[in-house]
Amino acid sequence: MAASIIAYFRFDFLKHSKKTDGTITDFILSTGKYRSFRPVVKYKTLTGKEQSFTNLVGSRPNPYKVGDHVPVFYDQANPSKAVIGTFFSLWLLPFIFGLIGTIFTIVGIVLRIFIA
């Protein structure tokens, strides 16, 4: 259920967003138990306005280096709302929730068949 809701909002965002090219300018090291590098990306909107954002999804090891070019999807009405346009950044969260949901569904079906 969570995967479907997240995927719906992601599809809606992509439907109304514009795609452009961005450049990795820096990295934010997230704190906590599982440290990861979140890229800071600078890009220009189609109107030429320069914007910057920190991607919500980070990773370790870091797949990028400063100066790398990445695809960026951004909200035209709110250009600071943007995401790197890779499968990992766009679909990781719905994929994980979908996988977990599928596993629980299969376990539930198997238990129902063998216990009933």
N, C-alpha and C positions, 0 to 999 in steps of 0.2 A: 504494500500500500504506500509506504513512504517513498519507495523508488518511483512509483507512478506519479506521485505528487511532485517530487523533485524534477523528474523528467518533463512533466507538463510545463512547469515554470521555466525550465531551461529551453524547451522548444519555443515557448512564447517569447522569451528574451531574444533568441536567435532570429525569430520571425520579424521582430521589430528593430533589430540592431543593424548596424553597418559594419562592414569588414574593412580593415586597413592594415597597414604594416607598422609594427612597433619595434623598439630597440630595448634590449635589457640594459639598464643603467646601473643597477645595484642589486643587493640581496639583503633581505631581513632574515636573521637567524631567529627562528621561533624558539621560545623558551618552553620548558616543561620536560617531561620524561622522554618524549620522542622529538628530538630537535630536527628541524628541517629548514631548508633554504627556500624562502619565498621571494621570487623575482620581482623587482621593481621595474616597470615598463613605461617608457615614454613613447607617445604616438601623437600624430596630428589627426584631427577630425577632418572630414571632407571639406569643411569650411576653412581649414587651415589653422584652427586653434590648437595649441599644444596642450596636451593633457598627460597626466602621470597617474599610475595606480600600482598598488601592490597586489599581486595575484593571491587569491584566497588559498589556492592549493600550493603546497610546497613539497619538496622531495629531498631525499638524501640517499645516495649521492646526488649532487646537483647536476642536472643534464645540460645546463646553460652556462655560458660565460658572458661577462660584460661585453657588450657590442653585438651579441647575437641578434639577428632579426627574427621576429616571431609574428604570426598572424594574430590580430586583435579584433574582437567583436566588442562594440560599445553601443550603449543606449543613446540614440540621437537626442532625446529629451533631457538626459542626464549623462553627459559624456564621461563623468568620473566613474560611472558604473560600467566597468569593462572586465573582460576576461581574456586570457590567452586562448587562442583558438586551436587547441590541440585536444585529442581524444582524452588524454589524462586530465586536463583542466576542466573540460566540459562535462565529461561523463563518468568520472571516477566515483563520485558519491552515489548517483543512481545505480551504477553497476554494482557497487558493494552492497547497497541495501537490497537490490534485486537478487543478488547471489545468496545473501543471508535468508531472504524470504523464501527463495526456492529450496534451499536446504531444509529449512523448518517445515515447509510444505511436504517435501518428500519424506522426511522423518515421520511426520504426522500421519501420512497415508500408510507408510510401512507399519507403524505401530498399530494403527487402526485395523489393518488387514490381519496381522499376526496375533493381536491380543483379543480381537472380537470373536 
